[in-house]
Amino acid sequence: LGWAIGLQKVVVLWELKKDQQAVAQLDHLERHHSKSDLLNFMRAMTFARAQKDRIAVDLYLQIPANSQYFLKARQHAVSLLRKNGDRPHAIKALQAVLKSIFNNTTLFILAADLYSQEGLHKKAVELMELAISNDIHDSNLLFFRGVYEEKAGEHSKCIATMKKVLLLNPMHSKAMNYLGYLLSLIHI
């Protein structure tokens, strides 16, 4: 009962914006109970809330791959690294995840976006190909592949991809708009 109440106390302290006390409560829980990935995850969240991003990132990255909090922790770490303009470390933080887990669409899109922001558009296309190979019916994955194809200068491939998106999902408004934009460029 002490463990559960202690965690609830942390959440209440967050709501009251008393992050230092929340950290102290998490420390107390760790001293009196076993160290856990949940405590590390909550501690990282607390530091992120307090704008101590570097500490939060370090804590998120300590959560092991076999933890149920691993994916969410990596997503948070990558988001903080991106927010602080550290895209190379954000990409590095995602690479290990992407090699071992092929069913998390959000992480693939996030990683492809990071590659694209670094000017590595072909690498972003390759990453989206890998994601699509795991879910060939996801029109959003296909749409993002098309976007990165266009950014890589492969306009005809992008047009073909957007047409495939619309075959899968005729109401995909972003694909309709993107295709219209590309076709208008060709005819100008």
C-alpha positions as CSV (number, residue, x, y, z in Angstrom):
1,L,0.0,0.0,0.0
2,G,2.9,2.4,0.7
3,W,4.2,2.0,-2.8
4,A,1.0,2.9,-4.5
5,I,0.2,5.8,-2.2
6,G,3.7,7.1,-2.7
7,L,3.3,7.1,-6.5
8,Q,-0.1,8.9,-6.1
9,K,1.6,11.5,-3.9
10,V,4.1,12.1,-6.8
11,V,1.3,12.7,-9.2
12,V,-0.4,15.1,-6.8
13,L,2.9,17.0,-6.3
14,W,3.2,17.3,-10.1
15,E,-0.3,18.8,-10.2
16,L,0.7,21.3,-7.5
17,K,3.9,22.1,-9.5
18,K,6.1,21.0,-6.6
19,D,8.6,19.1,-8.7
20,Q,11.4,19.2,-6.1
21,Q,9.1,17.6,-3.6
22,A,8.1,15.0,-6.2
23,V,11.8,14.1,-6.7
24,A,12.3,13.8,-3.0
25,Q,9.2,11.5,-2.8
26,L,10.6,9.4,-5.6
27,D,14.0,9.2,-3.8
28,H,12.1,8.1,-0.7
29,L,10.3,5.4,-2.6
30,E,13.6,4.1,-4.1
31,R,15.2,4.0,-0.6
32,H,12.4,2.1,1.0
33,H,11.4,-0.1,-2.0
34,S,13.3,-1.6,-4.8
35,K,14.7,0.4,-7.6
36,S,12.4,0.2,-10.6
37,D,12.1,1.4,-14.1
38,L,8.8,3.0,-13.2
39,L,10.6,5.2,-10.6
40,N,13.3,6.1,-13.1
41,F,10.6,6.9,-15.7
42,M,8.7,9.1,-13.2
43,R,11.9,10.8,-12.0
44,A,12.8,11.6,-15.7
45,M,9.3,13.0,-16.2
46,T,9.7,15.2,-13.1
47,F,13.0,16.6,-14.3
48,A,11.5,17.2,-17.7
49,R,8.7,19.1,-16.1
50,A,11.2,21.2,-14.2
51,Q,13.0,22.1,-17.5
52,K,16.1,20.0,-16.5
53,D,16.2,18.3,-19.9
54,R,19.7,16.9,-19.8
55,I,19.0,15.1,-16.5
56,A,15.7,13.9,-17.8
57,V,17.3,12.6,-21.1
58,D,20.0,10.7,-19.1
59,L,17.3,9.1,-16.9
60,Y,15.1,8.1,-19.9
61,L,18.1,6.6,-21.7
62,Q,18.9,4.4,-18.6
63,I,15.7,2.5,-18.9
64,P,16.6,-1.0,-20.2
65,A,15.3,-2.4,-23.5
66,N,13.4,-5.2,-21.7
67,S,11.3,-2.7,-19.6
68,Q,7.7,-1.9,-20.4
69,Y,8.7,1.8,-20.2
70,F,11.5,1.5,-22.7
71,L,9.7,2.8,-25.9
72,K,7.9,5.6,-24.1
73,A,11.2,6.6,-22.4
74,R,13.0,6.7,-25.8
75,Q,10.2,8.8,-27.3
76,H,10.4,11.3,-24.5
77,A,14.2,11.4,-24.7
78,V,14.2,11.9,-28.4
79,S,11.6,14.7,-28.1
80,L,13.7,16.5,-25.5
81,L,16.8,16.1,-27.6
82,R,15.0,17.5,-30.6
83,K,13.6,20.4,-28.6
84,N,17.1,21.3,-27.6
85,G,18.4,21.1,-31.2
86,D,20.5,18.0,-30.6
87,R,19.2,16.0,-33.6
88,P,22.4,13.8,-34.0
89,H,22.0,12.4,-30.4
90,A,18.2,12.0,-31.0
91,I,19.0,9.9,-34.1
92,K,21.5,7.9,-32.1
93,A,19.0,7.3,-29.3
94,L,16.5,5.9,-31.8
95,Q,18.8,3.7,-33.8
96,A,19.0,0.9,-31.3
97,V,15.3,0.9,-30.9
98,L,14.6,0.8,-34.6
99,K,17.0,-2.2,-35.1
100,S,15.1,-4.2,-32.5
101,I,11.5,-3.1,-32.8
102,F,9.7,-2.9,-36.1
103,N,6.1,-2.3,-35.0
104,N,6.2,1.2,-33.6
105,T,5.0,3.6,-36.3
106,T,5.6,6.7,-34.2
107,L,9.2,6.0,-33.7
108,F,9.8,5.3,-37.4
109,I,8.1,8.6,-38.3
110,L,10.1,10.5,-35.7
111,A,13.4,9.0,-36.8
112,A,12.7,9.7,-40.5
113,D,11.8,13.3,-39.6
114,L,15.1,13.7,-37.8
115,Y,17.0,12.3,-40.8
116,S,15.2,14.7,-43.1
117,Q,15.9,17.7,-40.9
118,E,19.6,16.7,-41.1
119,G,19.3,16.7,-44.9
120,L,19.5,12.9,-45.1
121,H,16.3,12.6,-47.1
122,K,17.2,9.3,-48.8
123,K,17.9,7.8,-45.4
124,A,14.5,9.0,-44.3
125,V,13.0,7.2,-47.4
126,E,14.8,4.0,-46.5
127,L,13.5,4.1,-43.0
128,M,10.0,4.6,-44.1
129,E,10.4,1.6,-46.5
130,L,11.4,-0.5,-43.5
131,A,8.4,0.7,-41.6
132,I,6.1,0.0,-44.6
133,S,7.5,-3.5,-44.9
134,N,6.0,-4.2,-41.4
135,D,2.6,-2.6,-42.2
136,I,1.9,-2.4,-45.9
137,H,-1.6,-1.1,-45.3
138,D,-0.7,2.0,-43.3
139,S,-1.5,4.9,-45.7
140,N,0.2,7.4,-43.3
141,L,3.6,5.6,-43.6
142,L,3.2,5.6,-47.3
143,F,2.4,9.3,-47.3
144,F,5.5,10.1,-45.3
145,R,7.6,8.0,-47.6
146,G,6.3,10.2,-50.5
147,V,7.1,13.4,-48.6
148,Y,10.7,12.3,-48.1
149,E,10.9,11.1,-51.8
150,E,9.9,14.6,-52.8
151,K,12.5,16.2,-50.5
152,A,15.1,13.8,-52.0
153,G,14.3,15.2,-55.4
154,E,12.4,12.1,-56.6
155,H,9.3,13.9,-57.8
156,S,8.0,11.1,-60.1
157,K,8.4,8.5,-57.3
158,C,6.6,10.9,-54.9
159,I,3.7,11.3,-57.3
160,A,3.4,7.5,-57.7
161,T,3.5,7.1,-53.9
162,M,0.8,9.7,-53.3
163,K,-1.4,7.9,-55.9
164,K,-0.9,4.7,-53.9
165,V,-1.8,6.4,-50.7
166,L,-5.1,7.6,-52.3
167,L,-5.8,4.0,-53.5
168,L,-5.4,2.8,-49.9
169,N,-7.4,5.7,-48.5
170,P,-9.3,7.8,-51.0
171,M,-10.1,10.4,-48.3
172,H,-6.5,11.0,-47.3
173,S,-6.6,14.8,-47.5
174,K,-2.9,15.4,-47.0
175,A,-2.1,13.1,-49.9
176,M,-4.7,14.8,-52.1
177,N,-3.2,18.2,-51.3
178,Y,0.4,17.1,-51.8
179,L,-0.4,15.4,-55.1
180,G,-2.3,18.5,-56.3
181,Y,0.7,20.6,-55.3
182,L,3.2,18.4,-57.2
183,L,1.0,18.2,-60.3
184,S,0.6,21.9,-60.3
185,L,4.4,22.3,-60.2
186,I,4.8,20.0,-63.2
187,H,2.2,21.9,-65.3
188,I,3.6,25.4,-64.5
